[in-house]
């Protein structure tokens, strides 16, 4: 089941970017930044692969991704600003967002202040939810969007660059192909184990309140 979900997500991401280019990248990164767990670790490397094929430009790909992060973060910001913790506590479980995700993001925000929006955008998991505590705190919106863009752009660029270089190595380096096939099963198992762990731990927190 998990493998089918992963395959569906990968197919959805690849199809969207292939059909829509930069707009598709911005849309998908916007979904991820709106606290919906659509992995940027698939979105941006595939975009980078299309840079390698000459269909897209590296700087434009990173910029489209960062713009998408701003758009999606705006949605999450206003959810936090107008719904607050009660709204998230009530409905967050439907997107596998539990109190621990929010606690982690709020801890970073309360400790480091507004700059957390910039720092959090460079950290896996935290980057997806950091807009919520910013909204709850009613952070200045202009500063919020500047920090979001400045933090998101390097993240998007790095993943796209990695995808571009992997695409180059795949076609020019036979040793890389052999190594990839050798460790492919291990990588798949690790990725699937990580996804299963994430979904299971969050699903338990989703169903427990309903059983109480």
N, C-alpha and C positions, 0 to 999 in steps of 0.2 A: 504493500500500500504506500509506504513512504517513498519507495523508489518511483512509483507512478506519479506521486505528487511532485517530486523533484523533477522528473522528466517533463511533466506538464508545465511547471514554472519555467524551466529552461526553454521549452518550445514556445511558450507565450512571449517570453522576453525576446528571444531571437526573432520570432515572427514580427513582433511589434517594431523592433528597431530596423529590421530589413525592409519593412513596408513604409515606415514613417521617418527614418533617419533621425535628424536632430530633434524633431518634435517628439518622436517616440522615446528618445533618451530622456528628454525633459519630463515627459508624462510618467515614465516608469520611476524615475528618481523622485518625482513628486509624490507618487504613491508610497514609496518607501519612507519618505520624510513625513508623511501624514500618519505615521505610527502603524502602518500596515507592513508586516514583515516580508517584503519582497526584496531579495538580497541584491544589494549593489555590487556584491562580489561576483555576480553573474552579469549584471547589466553593463557595467563599465568595461570589464575585460573583453566582452564580445564586441562592444563598441570599438575598443582598441584593435581588435582583429580586423574590423572593417576599415580602420585607418591603414592597417598594413596592406589591405587589398586595394587601397586607393579610392574607396568609395566615400570616405569621410576624412576630415582633418583633425589632427590630435588636439590642437588648442580649442577648436570649435566644439569638439566632443566634450572636453572638460568643462567648457563654459555652459554648454547645454545642460550637462548634468548638474552643475551648481545652480543654474536658474531653476531647474526642476526642484532641487532641494529647498530653495527659497519659497516656491509656490506651495509645496506640500507642508513646509514648516509653518506657513501662514495659517493653514487650516488647523494644525495642531496647537499653534499659539492661541487661537481664538477659542478652541475647545477648552484649553486650560484657563483662559481668562474669564470665560462666561460659565463654564460648567464646573471648573475646579475639581478638587479631589473627589467629592461625592459623585459627580458624573462619571469620572474615570473608574471609580470603585464599582459603580453599578454596571457600566457598559464595556469597560476595558477587556473583560474576559472574552467578549465575542471576537476580539482580534488577538487573543492570547497575550494581552497586556495585563500583568498582575501588579500587586502593590510593591513587590520587590523591584520591578523595573522602574517604577516611579520613584521609589525610595532612593534607588541608586542615583537616578538623574537629579533628584532634589538635593541629595547630599552633596553632589558636585557643585550644584548651583549655589547652595547656601554657603559652601566653603570658599568658593572662588569668585562669586558674584557674576556680573554680566559676561566677563571674559570666558566663562564656562561654555557659553554658546559656541565660541570659536574653538576652544579646546575639545569640547565634546564632539564636534563634527569630525575630529580626527581619530575618534575612538569607536571601535565596533560596539554594537548594541546601544551604548550610551547615545551615539549620534542619532539613532532613530527616535529616541524619546525626549531629547533635551529641550525641545520646544515647549513641552507641556509645563515644566516648572517655570520657564521664562514667561509663559502666558499667565500662570497662576500669580506670579510676582508682578505682573503688568510691566514688564521691562519695556523701556523706550523702544518703539517699533523700528525707528530708523536704525538705531544701534543694533537691534536684533537682526535685521536683514543684512546689514553690513557684515556683522560677525558671522552670520550663517553663510553668506557667499564666500567670505575669505577663508573660512574653515572648510567649506565643502569643495572648493575648487582644487586644492592640493590632493584631497582624497580621490576625487574623480580623475584627476590627471594621472596620479600614481597607478590606479587600477587600469586605466585605459592604456597607459604606457606599457604596463606589464603584459596586457593582452596583445599589444602590437608586437612586442619583442618575442612573445611566445609564438605568435603567428609566423614571424620571420624564422625562428629556430626550427619550427615544425617543418618548414619547406626546404631549409638549407642544411640542416644538421641531422644526418642519419642516426648519430649516437643519441641525440635527444629523443628521436622517435622511439628508438629501442628502449631507452630508459623510461619513457612515458608509458609504454605498453607494459613494461616490467612491473611498475609500481601502480598501474592504473587501478587494479583491484583493491590495493591497500587504501588508496586515496578515496575511492568510492565508499568503502566500508567506513572510513573515518568521517566522511561528510554525512553519510546516512546516520551514523551513530550520534553525531552532533545534533542533527535535525530531530531524531527520535527523542533524545534527551530534552531538547528545548520544548518540543510539543508536549511530551509527557508531563514534565514538571509544571508547565503552565496549564495544561488541561486539568490536572488534579486540583489546582487552585480554583479553576473555573467551576468544577462540579461540586466541590465541597460546600460552598454556600448554598447551593440548590438542595443539597441533601440535609442541611441543618434545619 
